[in-house]
């Protein structure tokens, strides 16, 4: 992108609100001189940022609380910081005010409001949540879906693979990222009927050049880095994500306990301090914060609700990288390619596409 990358930030969202989001925004701006921020929230809570350069405060009078039902966020709080922040990336008669939106607010509310305001891309039935996990290759494995869709069809999993490939390509610079389907074994005959059908669709997509499919992968492959992208439904993905975060925390706690158990252990800890610090950084989930809501007509990134300043800054950086590298355009291109391939191979799909009603616009 030639012009500055502009992010809209829901400064009121999450467990901590401006006490965390504002320091994170300040650090982010210091590290990214070509970035601009729209700070959305109650003006009296954002006065500390009033004089910041490359920033503008966008007023919102309401806040979506972490325990608010989706209906409240969607229909009652029409001037919430979450909703106003998402509106900044909505394209209309004029270009959107921001290139991407970041919020640490209620996940269900964020997905519902974003889907209502932005709508899904043509060819996408459901948006998905994608994020990264560390692997032993000193890199990241991208996973989706991580909780947006509990029940998925094989076609949904194919859509996730296409969108996730675009994400990895845009953010990590890998033009043909490898894709694996999460299963209970590598053999094609294993798994539920949905997974076996999804495997067939993904193999066909791989043969057509739509994705770089490498077959089934198992849970341990996520951390081996066997493939760049792992596809699964939201139930399995969310369990895997929370299990990984819990395991990392437990291992860090165990190491700390062992190195403080005796005076000799404490002495050994001093010698091993550089190694321990590097280990802690590699498993620190804060450094992998920032999940993309893929499949929408705008870029929206979700931060952990409990994120501290470092974690929220990481989410801002991921949104910045996605916008700067044209993630939305890349998803558009891959989805259009997939649709065209589907129409060419199955004329019935073309008839259904022509007969499909136009999408309903937001009120």
SERO-4910 file (N, C-alpha, C, O; in steps of 0.05 Angstrom, whole numbers):
BEGIN
 pado doro    nc1    nc2    nc3   cac1   cac2   cac3    cc1    cc2    cc3    oc1    oc2    oc3
  Unk    A     17    -24      0      0      0      0     18     25      0     36     27     16
  Unk    A     12     44    -18     28     68    -20     20     88      1     38    102     12
  Unk    A     -5     90      8    -14    109     28    -11     97     56     -7     73     58
  Unk    A    -14    113     77    -12    102    104    -33     81    109    -55     82     99
  Unk    A    -26     61    126    -45     41    134    -61     52    158    -49     60    178
  Unk    A    -87     52    156   -103     64    177   -120     42    190   -134     27    177
  Unk    A   -118     40    217   -133     20    232   -153     34    250   -148     55    261
  Unk    A   -177     22    252   -196     32    272   -195     13    296   -194    -11    293
  Unk    A   -194     25    319   -189     10    344   -212     14    363   -219     36    371
  Unk    A   -224     -9    371   -245     -8    392   -230     -6    419   -222    -26    431
  Unk    A   -227     19    428   -210     24    452   -225     16    478   -212     14    499
  Unk    A   -251     12    477   -266      6    501   -270    -24    505   -278    -33    527
  Unk    A   -263    -41    485   -269    -69    487   -249    -84    505   -228    -73    512
  Unk    A   -256   -109    512   -238   -125    528   -243   -122    558   -261   -108    566
  Unk    A   -227   -136    573   -230   -136    602   -219   -110    615   -228   -103    637
  Unk    A   -201    -96    600   -188    -73    613   -193    -47    599   -188    -26    611
  Unk    A   -203    -46    574   -209    -21    561   -185     -3    556   -163    -13    550
  Unk    A   -189     23    558   -167     42    551   -142     39    567   -121     48    558
  Unk    A   -143     28    591   -119     25    607    -98      7    594    -74      8    600
  Unk    A   -108    -10    575    -90    -28    560    -89    -19    531    -67    -19    519
  Unk    A   -111    -13    519   -111     -7    490    -95     18    483    -82     19    463
  Unk    A    -97     39    499    -83     63    493    -52     60    495    -39     68    476
  Unk    A    -41     48    516    -12     44    516     -3     27    492     18     32    481
  Unk    A    -19      6    485    -12    -10    462    -12      6    436      5      2    419
  Unk    A    -32     23    433    -33     40    409     -9     59    408      1     64    386
  Unk    A     -1     70    431     22     88    431     47     74    422     62     84    406
  Unk    A     52     50    433     75     34    425     74     27    396     94     28    382
  Unk    A     51     19    387     47     11    358     54     35    340     68     31    320
  Unk    A     45     58    346     50     82    330     80     88    329     91     96    308
  Unk    A     93     85    351    122     90    352    138     71    334    158     79    323
  Unk    A    128     46    331    142     26    315    133     27    286    147     16    269
  Unk    A    111     40    279    101     40    252     95     69    243     73     78    245
  Unk    A    115     83    233    112    111    225     93    116    201     85    138    197
  Unk    A     87     94    187     68     97    164     40     89    171     23     86    154
  Unk    A     34     86    197      7     78    206     -8    101    218      4    120    229
  Unk    A    -34    100    215    -52    119    228    -74    103    243    -81     81    235
  Unk    A    -85    115    264   -105    102    281   -129    119    284   -128    143    288
  Unk    A   -152    106    283   -178    118    291   -185    105    318   -192     82    319
  Unk    A   -183    121    339   -188    111    366   -218    115    373   -227    137    376
  Unk    A   -232     92    375   -261     93    378   -268     88    407   -260     68    419
  Unk    A   -285    105    418   -293    101    446   -305    127    458   -310    146    443
  Unk    A   -310    126    484   -320    150    497   -298    171    499   -277    166    510
  Unk    A   -303    195    489   -282    215    488   -269    221    514   -245    226    515
  Unk    A   -285    221    536   -272    227    562   -254    205    572   -237    210    589
  Unk    A   -256    182    560   -238    160    568   -213    159    550   -194    145    556
  Unk    A   -213    175    529   -191    175    510   -175    202    509   -161    207    490
  Unk    A   -179    218    530   -166    245    530   -136    243    529   -123    261    519
  Unk    A   -124    222    540    -95    219    540    -84    218    511    -60    224    507
  Unk    A   -101    210    492    -91    208    464   -100    232    447    -95    232    423
  Unk    A   -112    252    459   -123    274    443   -101    289    428   -107    299    406
  Unk    A    -77    290    438    -56    305    424    -37    288    408    -17    298    397
  Unk    A    -42    262    406    -25    245    391    -26    251    361    -47    257    350
  Unk    A     -3    250    348     -2    253    319    -11    227    306     -8    205    317
  Unk    A    -20    229    281    -30    206    266    -52    191    279    -55    167    275
  Unk    A    -68    205    295    -90    193    309   -114    212    307   -112    236    306
  Unk    A   -138    200    308   -163    215    309   -182    200    327   -185    176    324
  Unk    A   -195    214    345   -214    202    363   -242    202    350   -251    222    340
  Unk    A   -254    178    349   -281    175    338   -300    169    361   -296    148    375
  Unk    A   -319    186    366   -336    183    390   -356    160    388   -367    156    366
  Unk    A   -360    146    409   -380    125    412   -390    126    441   -374    127    460
  Unk    A   -416    126    445   -428    131    471   -433    106    487   -439    107    511
  Unk    A   -430     82    475   -437     57    489   -414     37    487   -396     40    470
  Unk    A   -415     17    505   -394     -4    505   -408    -31    506   -426    -35    522
  Unk    A   -399    -49    490   -408    -77    491   -392    -91    513   -367    -94    510
  Unk    A   -405    -99    534   -392   -113    556   -385   -142    548   -397   -153    530
  Unk    A   -366   -153    562   -356   -180    555   -378   -201    559   -377   -222    547
  Unk    A   -398   -196    577   -419   -215    582   -445   -207    569   -466   -219    575
  Unk    A   -445   -187    552   -470   -179    538   -479   -201    518   -462   -211    503
  Unk    A   -504   -207    518   -514   -226    497   -511   -214    470   -510   -189    467
  Unk    A   -510   -231    450   -506   -221    422   -528   -202    414   -523   -182    400
  Unk    A   -553   -208    422   -576   -191    415   -573   -163    425   -580   -144    412
  Unk    A   -561   -160    449   -557   -133    460   -537   -118    443   -542    -94    437
  Unk    A   -515   -131    437   -494   -118    421   -504   -111    393   -497    -90    381
  Unk    A   -521   -128    382   -529   -125    354   -552   -106    350   -553    -90    331
  Unk    A   -571   -106    369   -596    -91    365   -600    -68    385   -614    -48    378
  Unk    A   -588    -70    408   -593    -49    428   -571    -28    429   -577     -4    430
  Unk    A   -546    -36    428   -524    -17    430   -514    -10    402   -494    -19    393
  Unk    A   -529      8    389   -523     15    362   -501     37    360   -491     42    338
  Unk    A   -493     48    383   -472     67    383   -449     57    400   -435     73    413
  Unk    A   -445     31    400   -423     20    416   -396     25    402   -395     28    378
  Unk    A   -375     25    418   -348     28    406   -342      6    387   -328     10    367
  Unk    A   -351    -19    393   -347    -41    375   -360    -36    347   -347    -40    327
  Unk    A   -385    -29    348   -400    -25    323   -389     -1    307   -385     -3    283
  Unk    A   -383     21    320   -372     44    306   -345     38    294   -338     47    272
  Unk    A   -328     22    309   -302     14    299   -305     -3    273   -290      1    254
  Unk    A   -323    -21    274   -327    -38    250   -338    -22    227   -331    -27    204
  Unk    A   -355     -3    232   -366     14    211   -344     29    195   -348     36    172
  Unk    A   -322     34    208   -300     48    195   -288     33    172   -276     45    154
  Unk    A   -292      6    171   -280    -10    149   -302    -18    129   -296    -34    111
  Unk    A   -326     -7    132   -347    -14    114   -346      3     89   -346     28     91
  Unk    A   -344     -9     66   -343      5     41   -371     13     32   -390     -3     35
  Unk    A   -374     37     22   -400     46     12   -396     61    -14   -381     52    -31
  Unk    A   -409     84    -17   -405    101    -40   -377    113    -41   -367    120    -62
  Unk    A   -365    115    -17   -337    125    -15   -320    103     -2   -331     85     10
  Unk    A   -294    105     -6   -276     85      7   -280     84     37   -287    105     49
  Unk    A   -274     62     50   -277     60     79   -257     79     93   -236     85     82
  Unk    A   -264     87    117   -247    105    132   -222     91    142   -202    104    146
  Unk    A   -223     65    146   -200     50    156   -196     24    140   -215     15    127
  Unk    A   -172     14    140   -165    -10    125   -170    -35    141   -175    -56    129
  Unk    A   -171    -34    167   -176    -57    184   -185    -48    211   -180    -25    219
  Unk    A   -200    -65    225   -210    -59    252   -199    -79    272   -196   -103    266
  Unk    A   -193    -70    296   -183    -87    317   -200    -83    342   -205    -60    351
  Unk    A   -209   -105    354   -225   -104    379   -218   -127    397   -213   -149    388
  Unk    A   -218   -122    423   -215   -143    443   -241   -150    456   -242   -164    477
  Unk    A   -263   -142    444   -289   -146    455   -300   -174    453   -286   -192    443
  Unk    A   -324   -178    463   -338   -203    463   -337   -216    435   -346   -204    416
  Unk    A   -326   -241    434   -322   -254    408   -348   -258    392   -350   -251    369
  Unk    A   -368   -269    406   -394   -273    392   -406   -248    382   -417   -247    360
  Unk    A   -405   -227    399   -416   -201    391   -401   -190    367   -412   -179    349
  Unk    A   -374   -192    368   -358   -181    347   -364   -194    321   -367   -181    300
  Unk    A   -366   -221    321   -372   -235    296   -400   -228    286   -403   -224    262
  Unk    A   -419   -226    304   -447   -221    295   -449   -192    284   -461   -189    263
  Unk    A   -437   -173    298   -439   -145    288   -424   -142    262   -433   -128    244
  Unk    A   -400   -154    260   -384   -152    236   -398   -165    212   -398   -154    190
  Unk    A   -410   -188    217   -424   -201    195   -449   -185    187   -455   -184    163
  Unk    A   -463   -173    206   -487   -157    199   -479   -132    184   -493   -125    164
  Unk    A   -458   -118    192   -451    -93    179   -436    -97    153   -442    -83    134
  Unk    A   -418   -116    152   -400   -118    129   -410   -138    108   -404   -135     85
  Unk    A   -425   -158    117   -434   -180    100   -411   -198     92   -388   -190     95
  Unk    A   -417   -222     84   -397   -241     75   -391   -238     45   -407   -228     30
  Unk    A   -367   -246     38   -359   -246     10   -376   -265     -7   -386   -285      4
  Unk    A   -380   -259    -32   -394   -278    -50   -379   -304    -50   -354   -305    -54
  Unk    A   -393   -326    -47   -381   -352    -47   -373   -362    -19   -364   -385    -16
  Unk    A   -377   -346      1   -370   -353     29   -396   -355     45   -411   -336     47
  Unk    A   -401   -378     57   -426   -382     72   -422   -372    101   -441   -359    112
  Unk    A   -399   -377    113   -394   -369    141   -366   -357    144   -347   -369    133
  Unk    A   -363   -335    158   -336   -326    165   -323   -345    184   -337   -361    198
  Unk    A   -297   -344    186   -282   -362    204   -261   -346    219   -252   -325    209
  Unk    A   -253   -356    242   -232   -343    258   -206   -357    254   -204   -382    257
  Unk    A   -185   -343    246   -159   -354    240   -137   -341    257   -137   -316    260
  Unk    A   -119   -357    268    -97   -346    283    -73   -365    280    -75   -385    266
  Unk    A    -51   -359    294    -27   -375    291    -19   -388    318    -26   -379    339
  Unk    A     -4   -410    315      8   -424    338     37   -428    332     45   -432    309
  Unk    A     55   -428    352     83   -433    347     88   -462    340     74   -480    348
  Unk    A    109   -466    323    117   -493    317    147   -497    320    162   -478    325
  Unk    A    156   -522    319    184   -528    324    203   -520    302    227   -523    305
  Unk    A    192   -509    280    209   -499    258    216   -470    262    224   -456    243
  Unk    A    212   -460    286    217   -432    293    199   -414    277    207   -392    269
  Unk    A    175   -423    271    156   -407    256    128   -410    268    125   -415    292
  Unk    A    108   -407    250     80   -408    259     64   -427    242     70   -431    218
  Unk    A     44   -439    254     24   -454    239     -3   -439    242    -12   -433    264
  Unk    A    -15   -432    220    -41   -418    220    -63   -439    222    -63   -459    208
  Unk    A    -83   -433    239   -106   -451    242   -132   -436    238   -135   -413    246
  Unk    A   -152   -449    226   -179   -440    226   -197   -463    220   -190   -482    206
  Unk    A   -221   -463    232   -234   -443    247   -228   -447    276   -225   -470    285
  Unk    A   -227   -425    292   -220   -427    320   -244   -421    338   -239   -414    362
  Unk    A   -268   -423    328   -291   -420    346   -315   -407    335   -336   -405    348
  Unk    A   -314   -397    310   -337   -383    299   -359   -402    291   -383   -395    292
  Unk    A   -352   -426    282   -371   -445    271   -367   -472    283   -348   -487    277
  Unk    A   -386   -480    301   -384   -506    314   -390   -529    295   -376   -549    295
  Unk    A   -411   -526    280   -420   -547    261   -413   -537    233   -423   -517    224
  Unk    A   -397   -553    218   -388   -545    191   -394   -568    172   -393   -591    179
  Unk    A   -399   -560    147   -401   -580    126   -374   -582    112   -356   -567    118
  Unk    A   -371   -602     95   -347   -605     80   -341   -581     62   -318   -573     59
  Unk    A   -362   -569     51   -359   -545     35   -348   -521     51   -332   -506     41
  Unk    A   -357   -519     76   -347   -498     93   -317   -501     98   -302   -482     97
  Unk    A   -308   -526    102   -280   -531    107   -263   -524     82   -241   -514     85
  Unk    A   -274   -529     59   -260   -521     34   -258   -491     33   -237   -481     26
  Unk    A   -279   -477     39   -278   -447     40   -257   -437     60   -243   -418     54
  Unk    A   -256   -450     83   -236   -442    103   -207   -446     92   -190   -429     96
  Unk    A   -203   -468     77   -177   -473     66   -169   -451     45   -146   -443     45
  Unk    A   -188   -443     29   -183   -422      9   -177   -396     23   -157   -382     16
  Unk    A   -193   -388     43   -189   -363     57   -163   -363     73   -148   -344     73
  Unk    A   -158   -386     87   -133   -388    102   -108   -387     85    -88   -375     94
  Unk    A   -109   -398     62    -87   -397     43    -81   -368     36    -58   -360     33
  Unk    A   -102   -353     31    -98   -324     25    -86   -309     48    -69   -292     44
  Unk    A    -94   -316     72    -83   -303     96    -53   -308     99    -37   -290    102
  Unk    A    -45   -334     97    -17   -341     99      0   -328     77     22   -319     81
  Unk    A    -12   -328     53      2   -316     30      7   -287     34     29   -276     28
  Unk    A    -13   -273     45    -11   -244     48      7   -236     71     24   -218     68
  Unk    A      5   -249     94     19   -241    118     47   -253    119     66   -240    128
  Unk    A     50   -279    111     76   -292    114     91   -293     87    114   -302     87
  Unk    A     80   -283     66     94   -282     40     98   -308     26    115   -311      9
  Unk    A     82   -329     33     83   -355     20     61   -357      0     38   -358      7
  Unk    A     68   -356    -26     48   -355    -47     32   -381    -49      8   -380    -56
  Unk    A     44   -404    -43     30   -429    -44     33   -444    -17     46   -465    -16
  Unk    A     21   -433      4     24   -446     30     11   -474     30     -9   -479     17
  Unk    A     24   -492     45     14   -519     47    -10   -521     66    -11   -506     86
  Unk    A    -29   -538     59    -54   -540     74    -58   -569     84    -54   -588     69
  Unk    A    -65   -572    109    -72   -598    120    -99   -598    133   -108   -577    144
  Unk    A   -113   -620    131   -139   -623    143   -136   -638    170   -127   -661    170
  Unk    A   -144   -626    192   -141   -638    218   -159   -663    221   -183   -661    216
  Unk    A   -147   -685    228   -162   -710    229   -150   -728    251   -130   -721    263
  Unk    A   -161   -751    256   -151   -770    276   -131   -789    264   -122   -808    278
  Unk    A   -123   -785    240   -102   -801    227    -96   -790    199   -112   -775    188
  Unk    A    -74   -798    188    -66   -788    161    -81   -802    139    -83   -791    117
  Unk    A    -92   -826    144   -105   -841    123   -131   -828    114   -145   -817    130
  Unk    A   -136   -829     88   -160   -816     77   -186   -829     86   -207   -816     86
  Unk    A   -184   -854     95   -209   -869    103   -217   -862    132   -238   -870    140
  Unk    A   -200   -847    147   -206   -842    174   -223   -816    177   -224   -800    159
  Unk    A   -236   -814    201   -251   -790    206   -281   -793    202   -290   -814    192
  Unk    A   -296   -772    209   -325   -772    205   -331   -770    175   -313   -765    159
  Unk    A   -357   -773    168   -365   -771    140   -360   -743    130   -352   -739    107
  Unk    A   -363   -723    147   -358   -695    139   -329   -692    132   -322   -679    112
  Unk    A   -311   -702    149   -282   -699    145   -273   -714    120   -257   -704    105
  Unk    A   -284   -738    116   -276   -753     92   -285   -739     67   -271   -739     47
  Unk    A   -309   -728     68   -319   -713     45   -302   -687     41   -296   -680     18
  Unk    A   -295   -674     62   -278   -650     60   -251   -657     48   -241   -642     32
  Unk    A   -241   -681     56   -215   -689     44   -217   -692     14   -199   -685     -1
  Unk    A   -240   -703      5   -244   -706    -24   -244   -679    -38   -232   -675    -59
  Unk    A   -259   -660    -26   -261   -633    -38   -233   -619    -38   -226   -606    -58
  Unk    A   -219   -622    -16   -193   -609    -14   -173   -622    -34   -156   -608    -45
  Unk    A   -174   -648    -37   -156   -661    -57   -163   -651    -85   -145   -646   -101
  Unk    A   -188   -649    -91   -196   -639   -118   -187   -610   -121   -178   -603   -143
  Unk    A   -189   -594   -100   -180   -566   -102   -150   -565   -105   -140   -547   -119
  Unk    A   -136   -584    -93   -107   -584    -96    -99   -592   -125    -81   -580   -136
  Unk    A   -113   -611   -136   -108   -620   -164   -113   -598   -184   -100   -596   -205
  Unk    A   -133   -580   -177   -139   -558   -196   -121   -534   -192   -124   -514   -207
  Unk    A   -104   -535   -172    -86   -512   -167    -97   -491   -149    -85   -470   -146
  Unk    A   -121   -496   -138   -133   -476   -121   -119   -473    -94   -115   -450    -84
  Unk    A   -111   -495    -82    -96   -495    -57    -73   -515    -60    -72   -531    -79
  Unk    A    -55   -515    -41    -32   -534    -40    -38   -554    -18    -26   -552      4
  Unk    A    -56   -573    -24    -65   -592     -3    -46   -615      0    -37   -627    -20
  Unk    A    -38   -620     25    -19   -642     31    -32   -665     45    -17   -684     53
  Unk    A    -58   -665     49    -72   -688     62    -79   -683     90    -78   -661    100
  Unk    A    -87   -705    104    -94   -703    132    -70   -699    150    -48   -708    144
  Unk    A    -74   -684    171    -54   -681    192    -67   -686    219    -91   -685    222
  Unk    A    -50   -693    239    -60   -698    266    -52   -675    284    -38   -656    276
  Unk    A    -62   -676    309    -59   -654    327    -30   -647    332    -24   -623    334
  Unk    A    -12   -667    333     16   -660    338     29   -647    314     50   -634    318
  Unk    A     18   -649    291     29   -636    267     26   -606    269     42   -591    256
  Unk    A      7   -596    284      4   -567    287     30   -555    298     39   -534    289
  Unk    A     43   -569    317     67   -558    330     92   -568    317    114   -556    321
  Unk    A     90   -588    300    113   -596    283    117   -577    260    139   -575    249
  Unk    A     96   -563    252     97   -546    228     96   -562    203    108   -554    182
  Unk    A     82   -585    203     80   -603    180     69   -588    156     78   -592    134
  Unk    A     48   -571    161     37   -554    140     35   -526    150     35   -521    174
  Unk    A     34   -507    131     31   -479    139      4   -472    150      1   -455    167
  Unk    A    -16   -487    141    -44   -481    148    -58   -507    157    -54   -528    143
  Unk    A    -73   -506    178    -89   -529    187   -118   -521    188   -125   -501    200
  Unk    A   -135   -537    176   -163   -531    173   -179   -550    191   -174   -574    192
  Unk    A   -199   -539    205   -216   -555    222   -242   -540    228   -244   -516    221
  Unk    A   -261   -553    241   -285   -538    249   -280   -522    274   -260   -527    288
  Unk    A   -298   -504    281   -293   -486    303   -293   -499    330   -279   -489    348
  Unk    A   -307   -521    333   -307   -535    359   -280   -547    365   -268   -542    386
  Unk    A   -270   -562    345   -244   -575    348   -222   -553    350   -204   -556    367
  Unk    A   -223   -533    334   -203   -512    333   -201   -497    360   -179   -491    369
  Unk    A   -224   -491    371   -224   -476    397   -213   -493    419   -198   -483    436
  Unk    A   -220   -518    420   -209   -537    440   -179   -539    437   -164   -538    457
  Unk    A   -169   -541    412   -140   -543    408   -126   -518    416   -105   -519    429
  Unk    A   -138   -495    410   -126   -469    418   -123   -466    448   -102   -460    458
  Unk    A   -146   -471    462   -145   -468    491   -128   -489    504   -115   -483    525
  Unk    A   -127   -513    493   -109   -533    504    -80   -525    501    -64   -528    520
  Unk    A    -73   -514    478    -45   -506    473    -38   -483    492    -15   -483    503
  Unk    A    -56   -464    496    -50   -441    514    -46   -451    543    -28   -442    557
  Unk    A    -64   -469    551    -62   -480    578    -36   -496    582    -24   -495    603
  Unk    A    -29   -512    562     -4   -528    564     20   -510    566     38   -515    582
  Unk    A     21   -489    550     44   -470    551     46   -457    578     68   -455    589
  Unk    A     23   -450    590     23   -438    616     33   -458    637     48   -451    655
  Unk    A     23   -483    635     31   -503    654     61   -509    653     74   -511    674
  Unk    A     72   -511    629    101   -517    626    117   -494    638    137   -499    651
  Unk    A    109   -470    633    124   -447    644    122   -447    674    142   -441    688
  Unk    A     99   -454    685     96   -456    714    113   -478    726    127   -474    746
  Unk    A    114   -501    713    130   -524    722    160   -516    723    173   -522    742
  Unk    A    169   -503    702    197   -496    700    204   -476    723    225   -479    736
  Unk    A    187   -457    727    191   -437    749    192   -451    776    209   -445    793
  Unk    A    174   -470    780    173   -484    806    198   -500    810    209   -500    832
  Unk    A    208   -514    789    232   -531    793    257   -514    797    274   -522    813
  Unk    A    259   -491    785    282   -474    788    282   -457    813    301   -443    819
  Unk    A    260   -459    828    259   -444    854    256   -463    878    251   -455    900
  Unk    A    259   -489    872    254   -509    893    276   -510    914    270   -514    938
  Unk    A    301   -507    906    324   -509    925    344   -486    918    343   -475    896
  Unk    A    362   -480    937    382   -459    930    399   -467    906    406   -449    890
  Unk    A    406   -493    903    422   -501    880    406   -497    854    417   -490    833
  Unk    A    380   -502    855    363   -498    832    362   -469    824    361   -462    801
  Unk    A    361   -451    844    360   -423    839    387   -413    826    387   -397    808
  Unk    A    409   -425    835    434   -418    823    435   -428    794    446   -413    777
  Unk    A    425   -451    789    424   -462    762    406   -444    744    411   -440    720
  Unk    A    385   -433    756    367   -415    741    382   -390    732    377   -380    710
  Unk    A    400   -379    748    415   -356    740    432   -362    716    434   -345    698
  Unk    A    444   -385    716    461   -393    693    444   -397    668    452   -390    646
  Unk    A    420   -408    672    403   -415    649    384   -392    641    367   -395    624
  Unk    A    387   -369    654    368   -347    650    363   -339    621    340   -336    613
  Unk    A    384   -336    605    380   -329    577    363   -350    562    346   -343    546
  Unk    A    369   -375    567    354   -397    554    325   -397    563    307   -400    547
  Unk    A    321   -393    589    293   -393    600    277   -370    588    253   -373    582
  Unk    A    290   -347    585    276   -324    575    268   -329    546    246   -322    537
  Unk    A    286   -341    530    280   -347    502    257   -367    501    239   -364    484
  Unk    A    258   -387    518    236   -407    519    209   -393    525    189   -399    512
  Unk    A    210   -376    545    185   -362    553    174   -346    530    149   -345    526
  Unk    A    191   -332    516    182   -316    493    170   -333    471    150   -326    459
  Unk    A    181   -357    467    171   -374    445    144   -386    451    128   -390    432
  Unk    A    138   -390    476    112   -402    483     92   -381    494     70   -388    501
  Unk    A    100   -356    494     83   -335    505     60   -329    486     64   -318    464
  Unk    A     36   -336    494     13   -333    476      7   -304    469     -6   -299    449
  Unk    A     17   -285    485     13   -257    478     26   -249    452     16   -231    438
  Unk    A     47   -263    444     62   -257    420     48   -269    395     58   -265    373
  Unk    A     27   -284    399     12   -295    377    -17   -285    377    -35   -297    364
  Unk    A    -22   -263    391    -49   -252    393    -57   -239    367    -41   -229    351
  Unk    A    -83   -239    362    -94   -226    339   -105   -246    319    -90   -255    302
  Unk    A   -131   -252    320   -143   -271    302   -159   -256    281   -174   -238    287
  Unk    A   -156   -265    256   -170   -253    234   -198   -265    230   -201   -289    232
  Unk    A   -218   -248    226   -245   -257    220   -247   -257    189   -252   -236    177
  Unk    A   -242   -280    177   -240   -283    148   -268   -288    136   -285   -301    147
  Unk    A   -271   -278    111   -296   -282     96   -314   -259     96   -335   -260     84
  Unk    A   -307   -237    109   -323   -213    109   -314   -193     88   -292   -195     77
  Unk    A   -331   -173     82   -324   -152     63   -309   -130     77   -316   -106     73
  Unk    A   -290   -137     93   -274   -118    108   -257   -133    127   -264   -156    135
  Unk    A   -234   -122    135   -215   -135    153   -222   -129    182   -223   -106    190
  Unk    A   -227   -150    198   -232   -147    226   -214   -167    241   -213   -190    234
  Unk    A   -201   -157    262   -183   -174    278   -192   -174    307   -199   -154    318
  Unk    A   -191   -198    319   -200   -202    346   -176   -207    364   -160   -225    360
  Unk    A   -174   -190    385   -154   -194    406   -166   -209    429   -191   -208    433
  Unk    A   -150   -223    444   -160   -235    469   -172   -214    487   -161   -192    489
  Unk    A   -194   -220    500   -206   -201    518   -189   -194    542   -190   -172    552
  Unk    A   -172   -213    550   -155   -208    574   -127   -198    566   -109   -198    582
  Unk    A   -124   -190    541    -98   -181    531    -86   -158    547   -100   -140    555
  Unk    A    -60   -160    551    -46   -137    562    -36   -120    539    -43   -124    516
  Unk    A    -19    -99    546    -11    -81    525      6    -94    503      3    -88    480
  Unk    A     23   -113    511     39   -127    492     22   -144    473     26   -143    449
  Unk    A      3   -158    484    -15   -175    468    -32   -158    449    -35   -165    425
  Unk    A    -42   -136    459    -59   -119    441    -43   -106    419    -52   -103    397
  Unk    A    -18    -99    426     -1    -88    405      5   -108    383      6   -102    360
  Unk    A      8   -134    391     12   -155    372    -12   -157    353     -9   -161    329
  Unk    A    -36   -155    364    -61   -156    348    -61   -133    328    -68   -136    305
  Unk    A    -53   -109    337    -52    -86    319    -32    -91    297    -37    -84    273
  Unk    A    -10   -103    303     11   -108    283      1   -128    263      7   -125    239
  Unk    A    -13   -148    271    -23   -168    252    -44   -156    234    -44   -162    210
  Unk    A    -61   -138    244    -80   -125    227    -66   -106    207    -74   -105    184
  Unk    A    -46    -93    217    -30    -75    200    -17    -90    177    -18    -82    154
  Unk    A     -4   -113    183      9   -129    163    -11   -140    142     -6   -140    118
  Unk    A    -35   -148    152    -55   -158    134    -65   -137    115    -68   -142     91
  Unk    A    -70   -113    125    -79    -91    108    -57    -82     89    -63    -77     65
  Unk    A    -33    -79     99    -11    -70     82     -6    -90     59      2    -81     37
  Unk    A    -10   -115     63     -5   -136     43    -30   -144     27    -29   -164     13
  Unk    A    -51   -128     29    -75   -133     12    -89   -159     18    -97   -172     -1
  Unk    A    -93   -166     43   -106   -191     49   -134   -192     38   -142   -213     26
  Unk    A   -150   -171     40   -177   -172     31   -178   -177      1   -195   -193     -9
  Unk    A   -161   -164    -14   -160   -168    -43   -151   -196    -50   -162   -208    -69
  Unk    A   -133   -207    -35   -124   -234    -41   -146   -255    -35   -149   -274    -50
  Unk    A   -161   -251    -14   -183   -269     -8   -204   -267    -31   -214   -287    -40
  Unk    A   -210   -242    -40   -228   -238    -62   -219   -254    -86   -235   -269    -99
  Unk    A   -193   -252    -93   -183   -265   -117   -185   -295   -115   -193   -309   -134
  Unk    A   -178   -306    -92   -179   -335    -89   -207   -346    -89   -213   -367   -100
  Unk    A   -225   -331    -76   -253   -340    -76   -265   -339   -104   -279   -357   -113
  Unk    A   -259   -318   -119   -269   -315   -146   -258   -338   -164   -273   -349   -180
  Unk    A   -233   -344   -160   -221   -366   -175   -235   -392   -168   -240   -409   -186
  Unk    A   -240   -397   -142   -254   -421   -134   -282   -423   -145   -290   -444   -154
  Unk    A   -296   -400   -145   -323   -400   -156   -323   -406   -185   -339   -422   -195
  Unk    A   -304   -395   -200   -303   -399   -229   -296   -428   -235   -308   -440   -253
  Unk    A   -278   -440   -219   -271   -468   -223   -295   -486   -217   -300   -505   -231
  Unk    A   -311   -478   -197   -335   -494   -190   -356   -492   -212   -368   -512   -219
  Unk    A   -359   -468   -223   -379   -464   -245   -371   -480   -270   -388   -491   -284
  Unk    A   -345   -480   -275   -335   -494   -299   -338   -524   -297   -343   -537   -317
  Unk    A   -335   -535   -273   -336   -564   -270   -364   -574   -264   -370   -597   -268
  Unk    A   -382   -556   -256   -409   -564   -249   -429   -543   -259   -434   -524   -244
  Unk    A   -440   -546   -283   -459   -526   -293   -483   -520   -275   -494   -499   -275
  Unk    A   -491   -540   -259   -513   -536   -240   -507   -513   -221   -525   -499   -212
  Unk    A   -482   -510   -213   -474   -489   -195   -479   -462   -208   -486   -442   -195
  Unk    A   -474   -460   -235   -478   -435   -249   -508   -427   -248   -514   -404   -245
  Unk    A   -525   -447   -252   -554   -442   -251   -562   -432   -223   -578   -413   -221
  Unk    A   -552   -445   -202   -558   -436   -175   -548   -408   -170   -561   -392   -156
  Unk    A   -524   -402   -180   -512   -376   -175   -529   -354   -189   -533   -333   -178
  Unk    A   -539   -361   -213   -555   -341   -227   -582   -336   -214   -593   -314   -215
  Unk    A   -593   -357   -201   -619   -355   -189   -618   -345   -160   -639   -339   -149
  Unk    A   -594   -343   -149   -591   -335   -121   -600   -306   -117   -593   -289   -134
  Unk    A   -615   -299    -96   -623   -272    -91   -600   -255    -84   -580   -264    -73
  Unk    A   -602   -229    -89   -581   -210    -81   -580   -208    -51   -600   -211    -37
  Unk    A   -556   -204    -40   -554   -202    -10   -569   -179      1   -569   -157    -10
  Unk    A   -582   -184     25   -597   -163     38   -578   -143     50   -559   -151     64
  Unk    A   -583   -117     46   -566    -96     57   -573    -90     86   -596    -94     94
  Unk    A   -553    -81    100   -557    -74    128   -575    -49    131   -575    -32    113
  Unk    A   -591    -49    152   -608    -26    157   -592     -2    165   -604     19    170
***
